[in-house]
């Protein structure tokens, strides 16, 4: 999960989420569109950090 690239998706919603940036080695915010994402998509910063950091 944590090695996947960020995938904002292709729909029209704007949902604040977090992903793990493998290059910077930290969790960062992004806007998820609501569909066609991947597992590197966390509802909270804490969820991202507990899984990937």
HUFEN-V436438 format. One record per residue. N is the residue number from 1. SS is DSSP state (~ for helix, > for strand, _ for the rest). Layout:
N&SS  N&SS
This chain:
1&_  2&_  3&_  4&_  5&_  6&_  7&_  8&_  9&_  10&_  11&_  12&_  13&_  14&_  15&>  16&>  17&>  18&>  19&>  20&>  21&>  22&_  23&_  24&_  25&_  26&>  27&>  28&>  29&>  30&>  31&>  32&>  33&_  34&_  35&_  36&_  37&_  38&_  39&_  40&_  41&_  42&>  43&_  44&_  45&~  46&~  47&~  48&~  49&~  50&~  51&~  52&~  53&_
